[in-house]
Amino acid sequence: MTRHPDLGTCGDGRYRVVDEERIVANLVRNFWPYEAAEDHGLAVAEATRTLERWIAAGLPLRVDGGRRWFDPFEACNFALHAWLEDGDPLWLSHQVASSRRMVREMREDAAQSAGYTVTFRREFNLTGMAAGSAARLRIPLPIDRGRVDSTQILPGAVASGATASVSPGRLDIRFMMPEPASDTVTISATMTLPPGGSGMPLYDGLAIEPYDTASPEYRLCTRPDEGLIRVTDAVLRLADTLAGPRDPPAQVVARIWDYFTVQMKVGFIHYDELDIADPLGTVIERRWCDCHTGSALFAALCRARGIPARIVTGAVLYPIAPAQHSWLEVLLPPHGWLPVDILGAFLAARSLADGQWSRCFLGHLDPRLRTQCLPDLFTGAVGVRMPRSWYIVQMLKEGGNELTLGCLDDRAWVLRDLLRVSATHSPATVTAHASPPAAARGA
């Protein structure tokens, strides 16, 4: 049995603040989404039994006031660790299997789909904002290949005096806090996205033309220090072990991909545990990453070998369990920017032998919602104070996925996002760029 679990955290217990009911809901969303669609009660019962089994196997928890409290990241990461250390089958038989099923179903549906209807709803916690103060709240919108059909603001007291403005990738709502001040404000948008994926399969021998190293695009996307992408000594040392400085770019990308598939554990991490001076050094040392830090490390390794790379954020559009997500793009002329998503490395289940999954999302993707393409197009600050110490809890709700951004300060939570996706099977017209939404309206 597992006695000293490596769960991708420092293990000091600060984040064991989520009650058992929400941890079970989080497990249902990540491991039993299809079962929950058939019989939610049975899925909850199975998740509850699994939680008890993991506690007996060493999953940490905190007992306070007669209740049990958990770190949601430790709980989700425990499945992969238990599979690696003890052979516990749940990670492979449920989490990986469910994710693979989502991908297969989207591929099978691709020929019939005329597009996707996406609803994104964000509830903001406005604790501390006084009546009469000016507020600007922001939600993400598609930066390409999409259309915004409608928006809504609640409560009506806010909506009546609000103004809306649209820029690539974001919707801004400005208003004066009413009297009495609202505890929360909710903004939602319904979007139409076209069908079809992007990119092309990437393989070692793919012919690549020389880079124009003097171009602004090349210089911008090979910078050694950009946000979380930092080409530090730790990154350079790892790059040296994966590929030589003169190796063909497609081969370099493939070698980095193999490293993620076999060596990295894709799950959840606490960002305030990363070394401020060298955050990717912490990721390399622990060999745990989430989609964003993993994409940043992948991009940094590419840049260490002179390959332009950038981070993209948005959402995967699997109707059973859509989710906000990050991936990256690499520039490989003359093929242009090709997407790379380490979710594919997760789907490969740490094996390079399975031809169906070992190169999934290496150079090509299924349909996605793209809301940021860093560093040029970004959503920016959401409009409420973001904490340094935060965590995520997800659950299936209202036919979609609800994500709560919790925090360790007195607010308890900051944002609550609901994402719903449905495929359409009738002809639809979509614009090339996000169009201004209808005027903001109240309830």
N, C-alpha and C positions, 0 to 999 in steps of 0.2 A: 504494500500500500504506500501511497505517497506520503512522506513525512516532512519533506522540506520543499514545498512546491515553488517552482520558478514561474511566477505568474505575471511577469512583465512590469511589476511595480516594486518599489523599495520595501513594501510590506510593513510600513509603520502604522497602518490602521487608520490614518486620518480620514480616508474616504469610505470607511465603513459606516455610512450614514443612510443607506437605503433600506427600507423595511422589506420584510420577507415577501409581502404581497406583490410589490413592484419588481423584486428580483425574479419571482416566478413568472410574472408577465413578460419580463425582459427575456427570460429563457424560452418561453413559448414563441416569442417573435423570432428568435435566432435559430431555434432548433426544431420547432414543430409548426411552422406557418401553415402548411397544407393540412395537417391534422386538425389545427384549430379552425380552419375554414369548414371542416366537416362536422366536428364536435368540439367546441371550445372547452367544455367542461372536462372532457377526457384528456385534452392536451394539457390543461392546467394540472390535473391529477398526475400525469406522467412527469411534468416538470417538477412538481412538488416531491415526488418520490426520488427523482434524480438529485434534487438539491440535498435531500437527506443523505443519500448515498455519498455525495461529494463531501459533505461535512464530515462523515465518518472517515473519508479518505484523506482529510487534511485541509479542506477549504476553510480559510480563516473567516471568522465572524466576530462580532462584538455583541455582548448581552448587556442590555440596559433597560431598566424598568420592566423586566420580565419579557422583553421582546428581543428578537434577534435582528441584527443590522449587518449589512454586507457592503463591500465595495463592488459595484456592478462590473468593473473591468476585471477584477480578480475572478468573479463568478463566471464571466464569459470565457476568459482565457484558460480557466481550469480544464475545460473540455479538451483543448489541444494538448495541454501539458499532461493530462491523464492518459491520453492516447499514446503520446510519446514515451512516457515513463512506465505506465502500467498496462498498456494495451487496451484501455477502456474504449469500446467501439463507438461511443455516442458521437464524437466529433466527426468521424468519417461517415457513419451510418445515417446521421441526421443533419448536421450543419452543412457538411460538404455535399451530401446527397441532395438536400433541399436546394442549395445554390445551383448545383448542376441542373436540376430539374427546371429551375427558373430560366436558365440560359437556353436549354433545349426547347422549352415551350415558346420562348420568344423567337427562336430561329424557325421553328415550325410554323409560327403564326406570321412570319415576315411576308410571305407571298400574298396573304389575304388582308393584311393590315393596311388601312388607308391613313393611319396616323394614330396619335395618342392624345387623349384629353387628360391634362394634368392640373390638379388643384393643389395649390400651396397656400397654407394658412399658418400665420405666425402670431402667437400671443406674446406680448411684451409685458414683463413685470416692471411697473413704473414706480415702485416703492422709492420714496425719497424725492420725487418730483412734485413741486408745490403747485397749487392752483395759480393760474395766471402766468406760469412760466412757458417759454417757447420750447416746443419739442419738434424733432425731426426723426421719424422712424423709417426704416428701410427694409425692403425684402428683395430677394434676388429674382431676376427675370431672365429669359433666354437671351443669349448674346447673338444667336444666329438661328436660322431655320425654324422660326417659330412665330406665333401670333398670340397676343394677349387679348382674350375675349371680354373679360369683365374683372372688376375689382370690387371689394367691399370693405368698409371700416365699421367696427363696433367698439364702443357703444355709440348710439346716435348723437349723443351730446358732443362727442369729438368729431364725428363725421360731418356735422352741420357746418362747422367752421374750417374744415380741412381743405387743403389744396394738394393736388397730386402732380408729380412731374416724373417723366420717364427718361432715362438715359440707357445706353447699352448695358444690359445686365442688371438693372436695378429700377425699383419703383420707390420714390421718396414721398412720404406723407408729412406735411407740415401743419401744425395746429398749435393753439394755445390751450394749455391744460384748463379744463372747465372747473367750475366751482359747484360742488366739492370736487377735488381732484380724483381722477379715475385710478383705481388700483391697477387695472390692466387695460391694454388696447389691443385689439385683434385686427390684422390686415390680411386679406386673402386675395388671391388672383387665380383665375382659371385660364389656362393656356392650351393652345392646340399646337402639337408638334408633328412633323412629317415622319413617315416611316423611313427605314433604311439606316444602315450602319455607316461606318467610315473607315478609311484606310485600306490596307491590303496585307496579306500574310508576310511576315518578315522572316527571312531565313539567312543562314550564315553567308551564303554565296551571292546574295543580292548585290547587283552591280550598283555602285554609288559613284557619282561624279565628284570631282574635287570641290571643296568648299571655297566660296569667295570670302576669305578671312577678313577682308577689308570692309565688308558690307555692314551696315548698322545692325541688321537682324542677327548676323553671326556674332558680332561683338556683344550685343545685348544678352543673348542667350547662352553665352559661354562665360559670363562674368563669374568670378570665383566667390562672390559674396552677395547673395540676394535673398533676403528674408531667411527662411529656413534652409535654403540651398547654400551650403558653405563648403568650399573645397579646402578642408583643413588637412593637417598631416595625417589624421586617422583615415580620412577619405582617400588621400593619395596612396597611403600604404595598402589599403584594400584594393584600390584600382590596379596597383602594380601586381597584385596576386591574381587578378582576374584576366587582364589583357595587357599586351605590350603597347607602347606608344605608337607603333607603326602598324598595328593590326587593322584590318579593314573595319570601317564603322559598323556595318551590319553584324560582323562577328563579335565586336565589342559589346554591342547591345544584347546579343544572344547570350554571351558569357555572363553578363550582369543578371540577365533574366534567370539563368540556371542557378546563380548564387541565391537569388530570392526564393526560387522554388525549393531548393534543397536545404538552405541554411537559415533563412529568416522565418520567424513565427509571426504570422499576420493576425493581429487581434486588436487590443486596445491598450493605450498607454496614457499616463498622466504627464502632461506637458510641463508642469512645474517641477518635475523630477529630472528633466533634461539639463545637462550642463549648459549654462547661459553662453559661455564662450565657445562651446563646441557641441551643440545639441545632437548632431549626427554621430559624433563620437560615442555618445551614450547609446544611441540606437545600435551602432555596430557592436559595442561591448555587450549589450544585453541580448541582442539578436531578436528583439521584439519590436514590432512597428505597427502602426495603423496605416490606413490608406494614404494619409497625407504625409506623415513622416517617411513612409516607405517610398512614396513618389519623390519626395525631396532628396532622399538618399540616392535613388536611382538616377535622378537628374544630375546630382552632384558628381556621381561616378562617371556619367557621360561627359560632363563638362571637364572632368579631370583628363579625359582623353580627347578633348577638342571637339566633341560632338554637341551641337546646340540642343538644349533641352529646356522645357518649360512645364509648369504645373497647370492643370486644368481642374476646375471643380464644377460640380453640378449634381446630377442624380442619376441613378440607374432606375429604369422604368418597368421593372417587373411588377405586374399588378398585384400579385399575392403579397409582396413585401417590398415596396419601393424604398429607396434610401438615398440620403445625401451622400456624396462620394467624391473622392479625388483620384485623379490619375495623372499621367504626363504625356507629353508629345516630344518626339525627337525629330530633328530635321535631317533627312536623308535625300539629298538631291540625286536625280531629278524627280523623285517621288513625292517631295514636299514633306509636310509635317505628318508623321505617322503616330497614331496613339499607342501607348503601352500602359496596361493596367495590371498592377500586381494582384488584383482579384483573380486573374488567370493563374498566377502561381499558387494561390490558395486552392483553386479548383483542381490543380494537378495533384494535391494531397502529398506534396513533398516527393513526387516521383517524376523523373524525366522519361520513363518508359511508356507511359500511357499516351499514345499518339493523339487521341481524341482531345485530351485536356492539357498536355504538357506545353503547348504553344498557344493556348486559348488567350486571346486579347493581346498577343504580341504582334503589334502592327495594325490590328483591325479590331473594331468594337461593334457591339450591337447598338441600336438606337439609344441615345442619351440626351438628357437635358444638360446643356452647357451654360453655366452662369458666370464663370470667370475663366480667363485665360491670362495667367500672370506672365510678365509684370504689366502688360498693356491694358487689359480689360479686367477690372475688379469691382466687386460690389461695394467694398469699403465698410466703414463703421456702421453698425446696425442702429445706433441711436440711443442705446442704454449702456450703462457702465458694464464692461466685461470684466469678470474676475480673473485673477491669476490662477486660482485653484478651482477647477471645474470638472464635471463628469457628465456622462450621458446615460440616460435610461431610455430604452425604446420599448414600445408595445404596439400590438395590433389594435386599431381603434377606428371606428366609423368607416370600415372598408379600406383602410390605408395604414400607414405607419406614423405613429406619434413619437417624436423625439423631444425629450425634455433635457435642456441644458441646465443641470443643477450646479450649485456652488456651495462653498463652505462658509460664506458670510451670512449675515442675518436675513438675506432675502430668500435663501433656500433654493430658489430657481431664478433663471434670468429670461430664458426663452422657452416656448413650447411650440414646436412645429408639427403640423400635420401635412402629410404628403399622400395624395391619392392619384392613381393612374388607371385609366381604362383604355383599351384598344378600340379603335373605330374601324368599321368594315364597310363604309360607304364612301363615295368620292367626296373629297374635301379639298378646299383651296387654302393654302397657307402662304404667308408672305415670306420674303427672304430675310427680313429683320423684324425684331420686336416692334410692334406698332403701339401707339399710345393707348392705354386702356380707357374704357368708358369712364365718365366722371365719377369720382368717388361718391359713394352713397351710404346712407345709414341703414339701420335695420328695416 
